[in-house]
Amino acid sequence: MKIKVALIGAGQRGKDIYGEYAMKNPENIEFVAVAEPNRIKRNMFAESHGIDEEFIFESWEELLEKDKFCDAVVIATPDDTHFDPASIALKKGYHILLEKPMSNEADECIELGKLAKENKRVFLIAHVLRYTPFFSKIKEIIDSGEIGKLMTISHNENIGYFHFAHSFVRGNWRNSDLSSPLILQKSCHDMDILLWLVGSNCTNVSSFGSLTYFKEENHPEGAGERCMNCKVEARCPYSAKKLYYKNIGNWPSTVISEIQTEEAVKEAVKSGPYGRCVYLCDNNVCDHQSTILEFDNDVTVTFNLSAFTNKVHRTIRVMGTLGEIRADDSKNEIDVQLFDSNERIIYNPQVVAGGHGGGDTGIMNDFVASILSERGKGLTSASTSVESHIMAFAAEESRVTKETIDIKEFMNK
């Protein structure tokens, strides 16, 4: 038995992650409809999945105007277009997998959480880190009591200089007025995983950060407005030519052009938004941010995100009363050191295929299984995910106002 699903938004996540999962698991899931405004992406997805013409739509509104015709919808549209299709689909009786963040408005996140409780449907948010063997093992170690009572966590999201330039300087999430603040868009993953690991409600948040480097005052002398006509491009680490030319057919080049030929990618760099100088874009999201979180059970957490790292990876240090955990997901290594015996235990979790360390595969497996078993609630249900989103909104509020934010007061504003 398999579920039949409609895709709303056939971009990189929709087409390449969820669509690819269905291609590899045809016994579990079938995409029977697609809504996508971009003609090339829409037709590519429809052709790949053999979708009938009557179920190919230019907009989510057209798709959801029809009576319910399949089991579920996967919503992978831009951040500011999540609330309406999700709430309408839920009321029509569809099961839902919604890309994070739930919304770029706090009140809409809270409302979706309420709707999730009122409508007995599977409603998952794509907080894929919970599904990774890496973070699942850390959670297991904490809950086992092996390192004693949890006291402190220090967690780093190392965004990677090239990833940041692509997504948050030139790309879709460069400007919070058009999408979301960085800590919400990129790091609601991390707020969610920290909330899960701590196992208690967050009470207070303080955060500091700014856009310091990727702005006009740092534009090098002699540099051009675009990488194609720049005298210093050859020695610039943020060169669009260096990043996209060597990745034709793969991320991130697949984002800048629907057609993955050398000619098409070069044209995108020459004339599209991804070929702009990183110092002359319309970006406003901060490029580094540090956040301190306090929880009901007295656990304290520091969370750092930064554009200025060589690799895209996460590192975490978990400190308990009997031992500590030091872990690096790029090495797939979890190092546990116990105080009394001075014993050191190294875990290398099972490697699972799929993006986000196997998390993309894990959430799709859970989505399908939750629907087929009618158990109703997966690991990252919308009702559970609201708090981690509020933590991210509160962190941004603190960063802007320079004040410590009380979570309860913030939610009741």
Secondary structure, DSSP 8 states (H G I E B T S, - for coil): --EEEEEE--SIIIIIIIHHHHHH-TTTEEEEEEE-SSHHHHHHHHHHHT--GGGEESSHHHHHHS---SSEEEE---GGGSHHHHHHHHHTT-EEEE-SSS-SSHHHHHHHHHHHHHS-S-EEE--GGGGSHHHHHHHHHHHHTTT-SEEEEEEEEE--HHHHIIIIISSTTS-TTTS--HHHHTTHHHHHHHHHHHTS-EEEEEEEEE--SSSGGG--TT--SBGGG-TTGGG-TT-HHHHHHTTTTSTTHHHH-SS-SHHHHHHHHHHSGGGB-TTSS---S-SEEEEEEEETTS-EEEEEEES--SS-EEEEEEEESSEEEEEETTTTEEEEEETTT--EEEE-----SSTGGGHHHHHHHHHHHHHHHT----TTBHHHHHHHHHHHHHHHHHHHHTS-EEHHHHHT-
